[in-house]
Amino acid sequence: MSATNDTPELEALFDSIVAETVAARCAETGETAPEATSTGSSSAQSNDVFSHVGQLTRQLHDTLRELGHDRVLTEVADKIPDARDRLSYISKLTEDAAEKVLAATERAQPLQDTIVDASAALSSRWDAVFAGESDPVAFKALAEDTRAFLNAAGNAANSTRSELLAIMMAQDFQDLTGQVIKKMTELTANLERELLSILIEHAPSEKAGEAGGLQGPAYNAKTMSESLGNQVEVDALLESLGF
């Protein structure tokens, strides 16, 4: 990202800070009034702190721009609202799927309960027949009830199959949510890599040494951040940098 992409207000702020710093340094080389009051001294110290912070901010801003971090972080920031929408979308899909599954289960369960109860009653009556405790009239009634049960069981089985199909179809949200979650994971991983790269790039020399010998011409902060294999290594790096 070029400097021309900075807002005029931001550029003016940085330029004014640098100008004030230069003027202050020029004043230090001239004659200093010995009778300066404590209030004036405090004000001068505040200006020095402000100027120092401004210079550091400008340096960081320019460095990020040169390294391309500002472009990547801006892209990530632009995607965060979209990420929130995606998470809401996942929540909506899972909620809808859960409601469909519960509804189908509630419809199928009574069908199965009816079959269980009816089959238990018929089984008891057939046990009586085989035990010789039934007469022809009772046997004829049992045969008719058994035939009706078989027809009802077939209808219940078909209805249950439809409900099971509805439950299966409700799981199609997993493909969509899987894609969204993958993109979310890539987004957060990219943000983590960029932030780690910034930390490594601007770490004090002693901290960089503790982080694993990151100094030297072969050292590349971005490569180092991308080479971290897991969260344990990331945690170790952050701890070595004092975070």
N, C-alpha and C positions, 0 to 999 in steps of 0.2 A: 504494500500500500504506500503510495507516494505521499509526500508532505502536503501536496495540494489537496488531499482528501481531508485534512484537518479543518475544523471549523474556524472561521476568522476569529471568533471569540477566544477559542483555545490558543491559537497562535499569538493573539494579542496579549493574552495573559502571560504566556511563557516569555515573550519578548520583553514585556514590561519588567518581569522579575529579573531577567538577565541584565537589562539596562540599569536597574537599581543596584544590582550587585556590582557591576563595573564602576558605577559612580561611587559606591561606598568604598571600594578598594582604592580608587584614585584619591579619595579624601584621606585615607589612612596614610598615604605617602606624603601628604602635606603637613602643615602645622596643626597640632592638636591643642585645643583650648584646655588649660590645666584646671579652670574653675568650673568644668562641666558638672551639672547637678546629678544627683542620684537618679532623678526621674529621667533625665536625658540619657544616662548610661543604660538604664533599664529599657528605654525605648530603642536604643541602638542595638542592644542584645536581642530584643524581639525582632528587629528588622533583619539581623544576621541570621536568626533561626528561620525566619520566613524566607529569606533569600536562599538559604541552604536547602530547605525543603523544596523550594521552587526549582533549584538546579537539579536536585535528585529526581524530581518529578519529570522535568524535561529530559534528563538523561534516560530515565526508564521508558518514557514515552517514545523517544527516538530509537532506543534499542529494540523495543518491542516491534516498532514499525519496520526496522531494518531486518530483524530476524523473522518477520512474518507472523509473530505471535498475535499481534493485534487483529490481523485478518482472521486467523483461526478462531480466536476467542470471540470476535464479533459474530462470526458465523454460528458459533455455539450459542451465544446469547440470543441470536435471532431465532434459533431453533427451540429455545426453552419454552416459549408460549405454545409452540406446536407440540412440544413434548408433553406439556400439561394436557393439551387436548387429546393426545394419543392415550395418555393414562386414563383420562375420563372415558375415552372410547372403549378401552379394555374393561374398565369397571362396568360399563353399560352392557357390553357383550356377555360378560360372565354373569351379571345379574339376570339378564334375559334367559340365558341358558339354564341357570339354576331354577328359575321359575318354571320353565318348560318341563324340566326333569321332575320337579316336585308335583306339578299338575298331572303329568302322565302317570307317575307312581300312584298318586291318590286315586286315579281312575282305574288303574289296573289292580290295585290291591283288593278292593271289594269283590272283583270277579274271581280272584284266586281264593279268597275266603269262602265264597259260596261253593266253589268246587270242592274244597277241603271238607266243609261241613256236610255237603250232600253225599260225598263218597264215603265218609265215615258212617253216616246213617244207613246207607245201602249195604255197606260191608257188614254191619251188625245184623241186618235183616237176612242177608245171605248166609251168615253163620247159623242163624236159627233154622233156615231151610235144610242145610247140610246136617244139622243136629237132629232132624226129624221133628222139629217143633212147629212146623207150618202146615196149614191145610191148603187145599187146592185154591180156595178163594183168595187167601193171603198170598199164595205163590203167584197167581195171575196178576194181582195188584202190584207185587214186587217186580214182576217182569215189565209191566207197563211203566212203572216209575224208573226202572233201570234204563229203558229205552229213551224216556224223556231226559234222563240225566245225561246220557251219551250225546244227545242232540244239543243240550244246553252247554255241555263241556266243549263241544266243537265250536260253538258260537263264542264262548268265553275265551277259548284259545285264540281265535281269530282277532278278537278285540284286544287281547293282551299283546298279540304280535304287533298290532298297529301302535300300541302305546310304547312298546320296546323300540319300534322304528322311530317314533317321535323322540325318544330319549337319545337314540343314536344320532339323529339329525341335529339335535341340539348341541352336540359336541363339535360341530363344524367350526365353532368360534375359535377353537384351539389353533387352527391354521392361521387365521387372521391375527389373533393375539400373539402368536409365536413370531410372526413377521414384525409386528409393532415392537414387541419386547426386544427383539434382536436389534432393531434400529435404536431403541433407547439405550441398550447396552453399549452399542458402538458410540453413541453420543457421549455418554458419561465416561467411557474409556478414553475417548479423544480429549475431552476436557481435562481428565486427570493427567494424561501424558503432557499436554501443553503446560499445565500448572507446574508439574514436576520439572519440566524443561526450564521454565522460568526460574524456579528455585535453584536448580543446579547451576544455571548460567550466572546467577548473581550471588551465589553463596560465597561467604568469606573464604579466604584461602585455606585457613585452618579447618573450617567445616568441610570444604571440598576434599581436603586430604582425608578427613575421617570418613567421608562418604565412599571411599574406596579408590583413592589415587586418581581423582578425576582431572588433575592438572596436567599440563603438557600439550604439545602441538597436536597430538592425536586425540585429545579430549574433545568430545562433541556432546553438548548437553542434550540435544534432541535425540541423538542416537542412544545415549545413556538411558534416557527416560523410556524410550521404546524397547530397550533390551530387558527391562524389568519383567520377569516372567509371571509373578503372582503377587497377591496382596501382602504376603509375608515380606517379600523383597521391598515392596513399596513402603511398608511400615518401617522396615529397618533403615531405609534411606531417609525417610522423614525424621526418624529419631536421631540419626547421625547428623542431620542438619539442624537439630535443636527444636523440632516440632513434635 
